[in-house]
Amino acid sequence: MSSGKSSIVLFHGVTMSAAAWEDVVPCLTDHHDVIAPTALGHRGGPAVREHPVKVRDIVDAAERMLDERGIAKAHLAGNSLGGWMAIELALRGRALSVCALSPAGFWDGGGHGQTDAVRKLRRMGTLVQLSRPVQPVVLRSAVVRRLALRDIACRADRLTPAQAMTAAADLIGCTVTEDVLDTREQIASVPELPCPITLAWSEKDAILPPAVNGRIAQERFPQARFEILPGVGHVPMIDDPKLVAATILATTGAVPTVTGVPSASPDADR
């Protein structure tokens, strides 16, 4: 039986899972029916049949999920790879609105805006793999959690030890990490937006900095609303889930726009 609410689908970043949205979902449920799937090739998501996997394959799997649920269009939100997925689905006509949080895919063919991100993500993956035997002990420390996830969050100490362990298990269990990190795909410019799109960039993003990737995004999607989310890192759901929820709800029209710094320059943190 329908609740009468519009659906919103939340897409997580590479190496993560639906668990990335755990603290955001309760802030959205009064306004929307919330769906938070785990992406193709990620721990708990649909299995991969063959490699290499392209981003378009992950988007195809997400679109099949919408079809299976009988959802023609929904509000879409995503972080990093998930933001890219939301934009691609919008270009296929499947979105009522999109809130893309530091979306991946905004780089050039020469690797500008991608190379440093890949290096940092690979470094984090290596550290998580090497520390696997001691994680149940060391991740009890808030200081360790903050240091271990410093490339993707400013306040990873606010995660519980169990949440940090889930994030580590998700990273280790992702089977498409190298496929996604090696991709030469990117988001191209479009003549007009298919729906309202908010590009909400994390002010302290160390993976896809607003001064680099945010600027490319603005150049390619000048019609989109651009915001800087203050004081948060690449995965803002870790640092400030309420800010993330408010930003998403402002995009869907469920609440007034009250977050971020609308139309701020990506150079603002320089």
C-alpha positions in Angstrom: 0.0 0.0 0.0 1.5 3.4 -1.0 2.4 5.8 1.8 1.7 8.8 -0.5 5.3 9.9 -0.1 7.6 10.2 -3.1 10.6 7.8 -3.2 14.2 8.8 -2.8 17.0 6.5 -3.6 20.4 6.9 -2.0 23.6 5.7 -3.7 26.8 5.3 -1.8 30.4 5.7 -2.9 33.0 3.2 -4.2 34.0 0.5 -1.7 31.1 1.4 0.6 27.6 0.0 1.0 24.1 1.1 2.0 25.4 1.3 5.6 27.0 4.7 4.6 23.5 6.2 4.9 22.6 4.8 8.2 22.6 8.1 10.1 21.0 10.0 7.3 18.0 7.8 6.6 16.1 8.6 9.8 16.2 12.3 8.9 14.5 11.7 5.5 11.7 9.2 6.4 9.2 11.8 7.4 9.3 13.2 3.9 10.1 10.3 1.6 10.0 6.6 1.2 13.8 5.9 1.4 15.6 3.2 -0.6 19.3 2.7 0.0 20.6 -0.1 -2.2 24.1 -1.5 -2.2 25.7 -1.2 -5.7 26.8 -3.9 -8.0 30.0 -5.6 -6.9 30.0 -4.0 -3.5 29.6 -6.0 -0.3 26.0 -7.1 0.1 25.1 -5.9 -3.4 24.5 -7.8 -6.7 27.4 -10.1 -7.7 29.6 -9.3 -10.7 29.6 -11.9 -13.4 32.7 -10.7 -15.3 35.4 -8.1 -15.2 36.2 -5.4 -16.0 33.1 -3.6 -14.7 32.4 -0.2 -16.0 30.5 2.6 -14.2 27.8 2.3 -16.8 27.4 -1.4 -15.7 26.8 -0.3 -12.1 24.3 2.3 -13.3 22.6 -0.4 -15.4 22.2 -2.5 -12.3 20.7 0.4 -10.4 18.3 1.1 -13.2 17.2 -2.6 -13.1 16.6 -2.2 -9.4 14.2 0.8 -10.1 12.5 -1.3 -12.8 12.0 -4.2 -10.4 10.5 -1.9 -7.8 8.2 -0.3 -10.4 9.7 3.1 -10.0 9.6 5.2 -13.2 11.2 8.2 -11.5 12.4 9.1 -8.1 14.4 11.7 -6.2 18.0 10.5 -6.3 20.9 11.4 -4.1 24.4 10.0 -4.1 27.9 10.5 -2.8 31.1 10.2 -4.9 30.5 7.2 -7.3 26.9 7.3 -6.0 26.5 11.0 -7.1 27.8 10.0 -10.6 25.2 7.2 -10.7 22.4 9.6 -9.8 23.4 12.0 -12.5 23.7 9.2 -15.1 20.2 7.9 -14.1 18.9 11.4 -14.4 20.3 11.6 -18.0 18.3 8.4 -18.7 15.1 10.2 -17.5 14.8 8.4 -14.2 15.1 11.3 -11.8 12.7 13.8 -10.3 15.7 15.6 -8.8 19.3 14.9 -8.0 21.5 15.8 -5.1 25.0 14.8 -5.9 27.4 15.1 -3.0 31.0 15.5 -4.3 30.2 13.4 -7.3 32.9 11.4 -9.1 33.2 11.6 -12.9 34.1 15.2 -13.2 37.7 15.0 -14.5 39.4 15.3 -17.9 40.8 12.7 -20.3 44.3 13.4 -19.1 43.5 12.3 -15.5 43.4 15.8 -14.1 41.1 15.6 -11.1 41.3 11.8 -11.0 44.9 10.7 -10.4 45.3 12.1 -6.9 41.9 10.7 -5.9 42.8 7.2 -7.1 46.2 7.4 -5.3 44.6 8.3 -2.0 41.9 5.7 -2.2 44.4 3.0 -3.1 46.5 4.0 -0.1 43.6 3.9 2.2 42.6 0.4 0.8 46.1 -0.9 1.4 46.2 0.4 5.0 42.8 -1.2 5.7 43.9 -4.5 4.3 47.1 -4.6 6.3 45.4 -3.6 9.5 42.7 -6.2 9.2 43.9 -8.5 12.1 44.0 -5.7 14.6 40.9 -3.7 13.5 38.6 -5.1 16.2 41.0 -3.6 18.8 42.3 -0.5 17.3 39.0 0.8 16.0 37.7 1.1 19.5 39.8 4.2 19.7 38.1 7.4 18.5 41.6 8.8 17.7 42.4 5.9 15.5 39.1 6.1 13.7 39.6 9.7 13.0 43.2 9.2 11.7 42.4 6.0 9.7 39.6 7.8 7.7 41.1 11.2 7.5 41.2 11.2 3.7 37.4 10.9 3.5 36.1 12.5 6.7 37.0 15.2 9.1 35.2 13.7 12.1 35.4 9.9 11.7 35.7 9.7 15.4 31.9 10.3 15.6 31.4 6.8 14.0 30.9 4.0 16.5 33.5 1.2 16.5 30.9 -1.1 14.9 30.3 1.4 12.1 34.0 1.7 11.5 34.3 -2.0 11.3 31.5 -2.2 8.8 33.2 0.5 6.6 36.4 -1.6 6.7 34.6 -4.8 5.8 32.8 -3.0 3.0 36.1 -1.8 1.6 37.8 -5.2 1.8 34.7 -6.9 0.4 34.3 -4.7 -2.7 35.1 -6.7 -5.9 35.0 -3.8 -8.3 37.4 -1.3 -6.6 40.2 -1.6 -9.2 37.7 -1.6 -12.1 36.2 1.7 -10.9 39.4 3.3 -10.0 40.9 2.5 -13.4 38.0 3.8 -15.4 38.5 6.3 -18.2 34.8 7.1 -18.1 33.6 10.6 -17.1 30.6 12.8 -17.0 30.2 14.8 -20.2 28.5 18.2 -20.6 24.9 18.3 -21.5 22.9 21.1 -23.3 20.3 21.2 -20.6 19.6 19.5 -17.3 16.9 16.7 -17.3 15.7 17.7 -13.8 16.8 20.0 -10.9 20.4 19.0 -10.0 22.3 20.2 -6.9 26.0 19.7 -6.9 26.8 19.9 -3.1 30.6 19.8 -2.6 32.3 19.1 0.6 34.4 22.1 1.7 37.2 19.9 3.1 37.1 17.2 0.4 40.6 15.7 0.1 39.6 13.2 -2.6 37.8 15.3 -5.1 38.6 18.9 -4.1 36.1 21.6 -4.9 38.8 23.8 -6.4 39.5 21.0 -9.0 36.6 18.6 -9.4 34.0 21.1 -8.3 35.2 23.6 -10.8 35.0 21.1 -13.6 31.5 20.2 -12.5 30.4 23.8 -12.6 31.9 24.2 -16.1 30.1 21.1 -17.4 26.8 21.7 -15.6 26.5 25.5 -15.3 22.7 25.2 -14.9 23.0 23.1 -11.8 22.8 24.6 -8.3 26.2 24.6 -6.7 26.8 24.6 -3.0 29.7 24.2 -0.6 28.9 22.1 2.5 31.0 23.7 5.3 33.3 21.7 7.5 32.8 18.2 6.0 35.0 15.8 4.1 34.5 13.7 1.0 31.9 11.4 2.7 29.8 14.1 4.4 27.4 11.5 5.8 30.2 10.6 8.3 30.8 14.2 9.4 27.4 15.7 9.5 24.4 13.5 8.6 21.9 16.2 9.5 23.5 18.7 7.1 23.4 16.1 4.4 19.8 15.3 5.0 18.8 19.0 4.9 20.7 19.5 1.7 18.9 16.5 0.1 15.5 17.6 1.3 16.1 21.1 0.0 16.8 19.6 -3.4 13.6 17.5 -3.3 11.6 20.5 -2.2 10.6 19.0 1.1 12.2 21.8 3.1 13.4 25.3 2.4 17.0 25.7 1.3 19.0 26.4 4.5 22.3 24.6 4.0 25.7 25.2 2.6 26.8 28.4 0.8 24.7 28.6 -2.3 26.6 29.3 -5.5 29.9 29.6 -3.6 33.1 29.6 -5.5 35.1 26.3 -5.4 38.1 28.4 -4.6 36.6 29.6 -1.3 38.7 27.2 0.8 42.0 28.1 -0.8 
